[in-house]
Amino acid sequence: MSNPALQARAQELNAKMEGEARIVLDEIERTLLRKVARGSYACVVECFDKAGTTGPSEVLDHCSRNCQAKYQQANAIVQDVSAEKSV
């Protein structure tokens, strides 16, 4: 059988690593992802400004999707890392 003290220490270290990983991911979200998200939203606003009230909705949709792609990719990477951390 395994040593209970050793198991407790391993669980303690695992909890500490998870806490540190959470801190790093939160920092990435605050310092990097929010900037990317803001740029994405600003880009979408420009799409609406360019389209005005007469622009085709397909062009507006395409422009909006292009603006959001960078943020969605960055967010997906962070989510993947976050999911790996909790495995």
N, C-alpha and C positions, 0 to 999 in steps of 0.2 A: 504494500500500500504506500501511497505517497505521504510525505511528511506534511501534516496540517499547517505547520508554521511556514513551510515553503510555499504551500498553496495560497495561504493568506497573503504572503509577501508578493507572489505573482499577481494576485487579484488587485492588490494595492497599487503595484506598478502599472498594471493595465489601466486602472481607473485614472491614474495620474497622466498616462499617455493620452487617453481619450480626452481628458480635460484640456491638456495642452493643445491637442489637435483642434478641439473646438475653438479655443482662443485664436489660433492661427487662422482658421477658416472664417471666423467672425471678423478678424482684422482684414483679411482679403476682401470680404464682402464690403466692409466700410470704406476701405481705401482705394480699391480697384473697381469692383463691380458697380458701385454706385456712380462712379464717374462714367463708366461705359453706359450704364442705364440712362443717365442724364443726357449723354450725347445721343443716344438712341431716341429718346423722347423729343429732344430738340430737332432732330432730323425729321421725325414724323410731323412735327408742327410745321416745318418747312414744306413738307409734302402737301399739307393742307393749304398752306399759304399759296403755293404755286398753283394748286388745282383750283383754288377759289371756289366759286359756286357753279362754274361752267365746265370744269375739267372732268374727263371721263372717270368713272369710279374704278375701272380696271387699272388705269394709270396710277391713281391714288393708292389702291391696294398694293400694286407692285412696288411702288416707292416705299410705302410703309413697311412692307415685308423686308425689303432690302435694308432699311434702317434698323430693324429689330434683329437682324441675323447675327451681327457681331455680339450683341448682348446675350442672345439666346445661346450662342456657342460658348461664350465665357461662363455663363451660368451653368450650362450643362457640364462643363469640365469640373466646376466647383462641386456640383451635386454628385458627380461620379466619385470624386475624391472623398466627399463626405460619406457616401454610401460604403466605400471601401473601408473607411475608418471604423464604421460601426459593425463590420463583419467580424 
